């Protein structure tokens, strides 16, 4: 039996990141050449020699040796520059003044994203806010002072003021403690899957991944990095927070937080013509049709990347070039993309042709279905506990030609109907699952083509087990023009809730 999961609650507290969430780092990057020119003059006044070219060279060297980071935000950068120009005793004498001058210039140029202050002004009326950021505290003080952020944040937790930094749990626990808040009625909003999303999720917070401007993911995720919702603007977060979360949340036990349990492979079906889409798919593959400006398939790929999936095999057919143009080699999303011709149109045949490229178990998704991102995490967790084929089912809908599944009270499939549609009281396979590659070994080479779920029928016939995750909430399956047109101006987050 599965453990009961706590009921959903309204969000009372917001923890939020700074860089690339509130703070527009791109604006500063454009101003950096002018800042370096001014700083070179000031350093030259102290030591007689320094140029903007020298500062840029030191910055490039630091990025090449130690990683692409804003090194100039930290005293170590300016200490290194001065050490090339001054004696050690003189470096210490002028370092504080030089660094302070840099922070003054930084503070005069840094900006917030346009949606930040409206969002904070709206949320502070109803919820308690905490700023939780990895940052140098002196630099952050300039940003906080420039925009008077103290008026919005009841708690400010900066890594530079403590012995810890995200993804270590201290800053989150400190913020919750100072707010007098519970993790279960709190949410973390941030741009990083590791530092923000994964760290908060392991403590039981809700999570919202802010993916601004289509920027590349900064890290490959893990299943506990899968957010409750993905957004591209804070205005979307405002709309989201007006509704209670629909998906139950569970803290992933520590024993499941191991790299060995991460599924790295996925098969995404995105080759169908979508005839019921009529003229909509004459010039576009149905899986790349946009919802709220974002292609359906992009949402799916981003969710897989957040789960730690690093290799996705796209089964293509009709208008395959549309899929290839969107995903490319996958590097933009932090994955390796591969393309397989769907051939006859049978999903079972297509998946069998991908098996040699898959690990021992893999995700299986339909490219025209959207769902709350956290649902995929629940699927993964159930798979980890049971180590068997695992699928998501939803209340049955007559207009969708997926397999029907009879589910026992203990969360196991007791029957699956892929062909005859005689199971009029079963649940509906939602097009989301995890398959074990070994399950396909029981199929004979000459077995008729059909639905991928046919393999599950064979598993049950041979006495095997299929674990079921029941999703009672909202989801979207786009097969007809009317279904898509009703939703096309809404974001996925608005459509499926969280």
C-alpha positions, 0 to 999 in steps of 0.5 A: 500500500502507498502511504497517504499523501497530505492534502493540498493547502493554500500558499501562505509564504513565498521564498524567492531567489535573486539573480535571474529571478529578480535581478536582470543580470543581462542589463549589468553585463551590457554595462560591464565594459563601461564599469571596467573602464572607470575602474581601470582609471581608479586603479591606475590612480592608485598604482600607476598602471591598469587598463580596461583590457587588463580587467577584461583579461583577468575576468576571461582568465577567471572564467576559463579556469574556474567557471563562467561566473560574475567574478567581479562581484567578489573581492577575490577578483579585485585582490587578484587584479591589484596583486598584479599591480601592487606590493602585497601590503599595498593590496590590502591597504587599497582593496576595500576602497577599490571594491567599494567603488566597484559596488557603487558603480554596480549599484547604479546600473543593476536593474530588476526585471519589469515584472518584479516590483508589481509581483512583490507589491501584489504578494506582500499584501497576502503573503509573507516573503523571504529573499533566499539568495547565494550572493556576496552580502555587500553586493546584495546590500546595494541591490536591496537599497536601490530598490528598497526591497526591505519593504517587501521582504520580512526575511532576507537570507543571504549566503554571504552572511552565513557559513552555508549556501544553496543547495544546502538546506540552511538558508531555506530552514532559516527563512522558514524559521524566521517567518514562523512558517511550515514548508507545506504551505510555502513555495520557492521561486527560482531559476536554478533546478539544483540550488532553488528547486531541488533543495527546496523540494527535499524540505517539502516546499512547493517549487516554481521554476522561473525559466526566463527568456528561453535561457539554457538550463544551468544544470541537468536536474534530478527527479527531486528537481522537478518543479510543481510549475514552470513559468517564464514570467513572475506575472504567471506566478501571480496568477498561479498563486491565486489557486491552491495547488491541485497535486498532493506533495510528498517529501522524497525520502533521503534513500531515493536521492541517489544518482543511481536511481535517476532514469536518463532515457526517454521516448517521446512520440511526436510523429502523428498527423493529427487529422482531427486538428484539420488545417492547424497541422497542415503547416505545423506538427501538432506537438509543436503547436504553442500554448501561451506562446510556448510549443507543447513539445518544449514544455515536455522536454523541459520537464524531462530535463528537470527530471534528470533525463539526459537522452531523449529519443523522439519518434518522428514521422509527419513534419519531422523537420518541425520537431528537429528545428525546435529541439535540435541536438537538445543542448539548449535543454540540457539533453542529447536528442535523437530522432527515430522514424516512426515508420508504420505508425504503430507506437509499439513498433516505434518503441521497439526500434528505440530499445537498443538506445535505452537503459534498463528503464525509460520514460514514455510520453506522448508529445501532444499531452501536457500535465503538471510537471510534479506528476512525472516525479510522482510516477518516478517515485512509484517506479523506484519503490516498486521497480516495475512498469509504472503508468499514470491513469486518469478518469476515462474519456470516451473520445481518447483512443488510449488503453483502458486500465482497471485499477485495484484498491492497492494501486496495481493494474488488474486488467488492461484493454488495448483493442476491444474497448470493452472495459467501460468502467476502467481508467484511461492510460494518460500517455505517460509511463515508465517501461522496463526494457525487459518487459519487451523481451516477452514479445515475440518478433512476429507479434502484431503491431499496435499500442505500446501498452500491449506490452503491459497486457503481456506482463499481466498475462505472465503474472507480472505487475504494473504499478499505477499512479492515478491523477485526479487533476487536470491534464490536456490531450490535444487531438482535435482543433476545437480542443486546441483552439480553446486553450492556445492562448493559455500557458500550460501552468494555467491549464493544468494547475500545479 
